Amino acid sequence: MPPGLVLEAIYTAYDRADVLSGVSLEVEPGKITCILGSNGAGKSTLIRSILSLTAPRSGRILYDGADITTLPTHQIVRCGIACIPEGRKVFPKMTVRDNLLVGGYQESERQVLEGRLEDVFRVFPQLRDRTGQLAGTMSGGEQAMLSIGRGLMAAPKLLIIDEPSLGLSPLYVKANFSVIRAINEQGVTVLLVEQNAKAALSIADRGYVLETGRILLQGPAEDLLSNKDVQRAYLGRDLDSEMELKL
C-alpha cells in the first residue's frame, strides 16, 4: 500500500522568497500525523501547497501513489482530501444546516447528503438541535464543531486540520482533540497542523517539527514529546531540569 500523502522536496515561494525549502514528509494511511511549528514556520504555506492554492515551484506531491502537484484544488478535493481551515471560518449568515451542506457540495444525491448529515450529528449531537441557527451566533467552540462537521460532509479519506486549538478554551480543546481521535478511529487519515505540541502529540502517531520552512525534527509522536528541544520550544520547560530542581 503506497503512503497516503507524500511530499518530496517541496519548495514554495511568494514572489521570489522561498517559504518552504525542501520539505519532505509522509502521512501514513489510517494514522494521525502532526506538523508542529510556531507562527511564521511555514505551516499555512504547507497546507496551501498540498491543496494547490499556492503551487510549489519545485518538488512533487503524491496522494495514493498519484502525482497531484499540478491538479486544481477542486480535483484534489475529489481525490478525497478535505481541509478544516484555521480560525474555523464558518459562513456566519448561513444556518448550521446550510454550512454543513456546503461541505458536501460535490455530492448531488440528496439521500447521500442526508446520510452524511446524520453521521455528523452522531459526532456532534449538539449541532442536531441547532440546524436552523445562524452560524455567526454560535460560540467559538460550537463554530469549531461546525467547521469540523462541514469538513466531514465531503466524506474525506484524508482530513487536514489547521490549528484546531486556536482561540478555544482548554475544555473545548480537549473535546475537539477527542473528536479528532474518534474520527481517525473511524478510518479517516488525519494531518494535524498545530502549535499546541502537547495536545497534538498526545493523539498523533508521528510528528514533524517545521521551522523557518524546513523540517527540523521528525519521528514517532512519543519520541518528540520526550525530546528536550521540543519541550523547550513548545512546552516551555525542560523536564530534566524540573526534576533536578525538585530533588
N, C-alpha and C positions, 0 to 999 in steps of 0.2 A: 504493500500500500504506500503510495507516494505521500510525503508530508503535505498537510492541508494547505499551508501557505509558506512560501519560501521567498525571501528577499536576498538577491545576490548582488553585492557590491553596489548598492543604490547611492547615487549622487543626485541630490535635488537642490536646485538653486532658485533664488529670486533675483531677477536681473542677472548679475554676474557673480553674486556671492553665494557660495555653497552653504546650505543649512545642514544637509545630510552629507556625510563624507565617507563613502564606502561601507554603508550599513548592510550587514548580512545577518539574517536570523531565520529561524524556523518556528512555525506554530503547528504543533503535532495535532492531528485529528483527535477529537474527543477529550482534549486536555484544556486547562486554563494556563495561558501564557501571559505574563505581565511585563510591561515596559515601564520601568521607573525612570524618573528624571525630573529635575527642577524646572521652573519657568525658564524658557529660552533654550532648553536642551535639544529641542527639535521634535518633540513628541507629536505636536499637531501637524507638522510637515510630514512626519512619517505616515500618519493616517491619511493625509491628503494625497500622498504618493500612492498608497495602496488603492485608494478609490479613484485615482486618475483625475483628481481635482487640481493637483499641481503635478504635472508629469515629470518623472525623473529625467534628467539629462543623460544619464547612462546607468547601466545595470539592468537586471531583469527581475520581474515579479511573477512567480508561478503560483497557480492555485490548482490543486488536484492534478498536478503534472502539466497543466496547460499554461502557456505564456499569456498573461493578462495585462502586461505592461502598457500596451497602447490601446487597450479597449476603452471605449467611452464609459462613463460612470454607470449609466443605466444598464449596460450589458454586464458590468461587474456585479451589480445587484442581482441580475438574473442568474448569475453563476451561483448564488446562494450566500452572498456576503451582505450583511446589514450593519449599520453603524448607529450607535446611540451617541449623539453629539455632546460635547462639553456644555455645561450650563443648561442642560435639558432642552431648551428651545422648543417648547410646545407652541401651538398656534393659539394665542390667548383668547381670541374672539370666536373660536370654534368650540363646539361641545366636546366632551370627553369621547363620546362615540365617534364623532367625525374625525377627531385627531387620530384615533385608532385606525379608522378606515383608510386614512391617508397612508398609513404604513403598509397596507395591503393593496396599494393602487395597481400593482401589476397583475393582480388576480381578478378575473372578470366574473367568476362563478359566485353568485350571491350565497349559495349554500356553503361553499368553502370558506368564504369570509365570515359567515355566522359561526362556523365551527372554530375558526381561529379566535374570534371574539370570546367564545366560551373558554378556550384554552387560556387566554389572557386573564379572564375573570377568575379562573381557578388559581392562577399565580397571584393575582392582586384582587381578592374579593372586595376590597374597598371601592374599586372602580365600578363594580356592577351597579351599585346604588347611586352612582353619580354620572351616569351616561349622558344625562341632559344638562349637566352643569358646564358652564364656560370654563375652559382650562385655566384662563387667567385669574380666576377667583380661587384657585386651589393653593394650598400651602406649598412651599418648596419641596418638601418630602413627597407630597402627593403628585406634584408635577414630575418628580423623578420617577415615580412608579409609572406614570402615564408615558413618559419618554421611553422607558424600557419596554412597556407593553406595546407601544407603537412599533418598535423595532422587531418584536416577536411576531407582529402581524405579517411580516414578509416571509415567515417560516424559514429563517436562515439556517444554513449549515454552519456558518461562521459569524459570530456576533462580535463586532468591535465596540468596546465601551470606553468612552473618553471621560476620564476624571469623574467617576460616579459619586465620589465623596465630596465634590466641590460644593461649598456653601451649605452643607447639611449638618444637622445636629448629630452628635455621637449615636443617638438612638436610631435615627434614620440610616446612618452609615452602616451600622451593624445589621439592620434589617435588609438594606439593599445588597450587601455582600452575601448575606444568607440566601437571598433570591438568586444572585448570580451563580452561586454554587449549585442551587437546585436546578437552574436552567441547564447548567453544564451536565448535571447528573441525568438529564433527560436526553442527552446525546448531542447537545449543541457545543461546538468548539468555541472558546472564548479567547479573544485578545483584549486584555485589560490594560489600559494606559492610565497610570496613576502617579501621584506624588506621595500618597499615603502608603509608604512602603510596608508598614506592619500589617495593615488591613489587606493589601493586595497579596503579599507573600503568604499570608495565613491561609489563603484559599487556592493559590496558584500551584501548578506543578513545576513550572520552570519560569525563570525570570531573566530579564536583560536590564542592565543599567545604561541609560543613554546620557551622554554628557557632551555638550558642545558639538552635537551632530555625529558623534562616534559611539560605538558600543564599547564601554569601559570594562564592564564585567558581565558575565553570564554564567548560568548554572542552575541546578535544582533549587527550587524556592527555599527549601530548608537550609541549604548551604549559604545562600545570600542573606537569609535572615540572621545567621550567626556570623556573617562576615563583618569584621571590625570597621572596614571602610564604609560599608552600607549603614552600620549602626551610627557611626559618627555623622555621616552626611544626611541621613533620612530619619533616624530615630533619635538623634540629638544626644547620644550618650555612648560611652564605651563601657560595656558590661564588665569587662575585667577590672577596669578602674573602679567601678562601683563596688565590686566585690572587695577590692583592696581597701577601699575606704571603710566598708562595713567591718572588715577584720581589724 
